[in-house]
Amino acid sequence: MTTLGLSTYKTVTEEDVKFWFKAASVSKFPSNGGACIKYKNKQIAIFNFTREGTWYACQNLCPHKMEMVLSRGMIGEENMEAKVACPLHKNNFSLKTGKHLNGDLEAIATYPVKVKDGFVYVGFSE
């Protein structure tokens, strides 16, 4: 079994997008929660933050214990910034920038999301 490291994931901005991956129907994602999709060899957590009316995507891999769990994390806000809390050890990461908000762990990769015609798309640079 091959373990994917943090180097597999790289933040993508709107300007970097070369391909929009059609992830799933909007109905497949829980309100104010997340679900995981697979794109190539990456697991991507997608969050439907209905309280904000915004969608977010980030790597599913938590850098603390290298577990694929972020899609199961709780989402909320800290200092007016959307965040996800790892369900295992409650490390908080910004869903906008990927920054670790309550310590000094490496940032997580984030990805642009768009919704079109009832489907969720995630932007990738490769």
N, C-alpha and C positions, 0 to 999 in steps of 0.2 A: 504494500500500500504506500502510495506517495503522499506525503504531507505537504500541503501548500503553505508557504511562508508569507510573511508580510510583504516581501518583495514582489509577490504575484499581483498585488493590488496597488493601483496608482490612481490618485484623485483625477477626475476628469471634469473640466469646466465646460460650459456651453460652447465656448470658442474651440475647444479641443475635439468636439464630437464629429466623428466621421461616419458613424453608423448608429441608428436608433433601433434597438432591439425590442421587438414586440413581446413583452413579458407575459401578459395575461389580461383577461377581462377585469375591469374595475371591480366587479362583483366578487372576485376571488380574494380580495384583500379586506381584512376586517377594519371597521371604523376605529380610529384611534389605536391602531395596532399594526403589526407587521407580518410579513410572510417572506419566505425565501424562494428565490428563483435561481436557476443555474444558467450561466452564460459561458460557453466554452469550458474552461477548467475553474471558473470562479463561482463561488456562492455569493449572491447579492441579496441583501435584506432590503425590502421595499416597505415603506411605511405610509399609511393613509392617515395623515394627521388632520382629521375632519374638524377638530376644534379650531384649527388655523385655516382650513381650506387649502392645505398644501400637501404635496407628496414629496417624499425624500427617499434616497437610495444610498446605501453604503455597503462596504464589505460586511459579510456575515461573520467573519473571523474576529473574535475578541483578542487583542494582542496580549492580554494578561496571562491567560493559561492556554492560548492558542486553540480555543474551542469555537466551533461554528454555532454560535448561539445568539448573536445580536438580534436576529429577526424575532426572537421570542422575548426580547427586552421590553421594558415599560418605556413609553415615550411621555415626554412632558416638556416643561420649560424651566430654564435656569437663567436668571437675569435677562429675561425676554428673548432667550435663544432656545430654539428647539433642540431637544437632546434625546438620547436613548441611554437607558441604564442596562448594563449587562445583567442578565438574570442570575448569573452565578455569584458574582462578587460586588455587584452594584457600581462598577466603574461607569462613569458618565461621559458620553462623547457627544460633541456638537454634531447635529445632523446637517448643519450648513458647511462647517469647515473641517470636521473630523477631529478637532482638538480634544484631548483628554481634559475634562473640566474639573476633576477632583484628584489630581495627582500628576505624575510625570511620565505616564506611559506614552508610547509612540502614538501619533494621530492615526486615525483610521481613514481609509480612502472613501470619498464621497463621489456620487455620480448624479448628473442632471436627470430629471424625470419630466415627462410630459404626458398628458392624457389627451387622446384624440379618438373620437368616434367610439367611446366606451372602452377603450383599451389603454393600458399603461405601457409606456415605452421608456427604456433606460438608455442613456447616451454613452457610447464607448468610443475610445480613440483608436482602437485597432479592429 
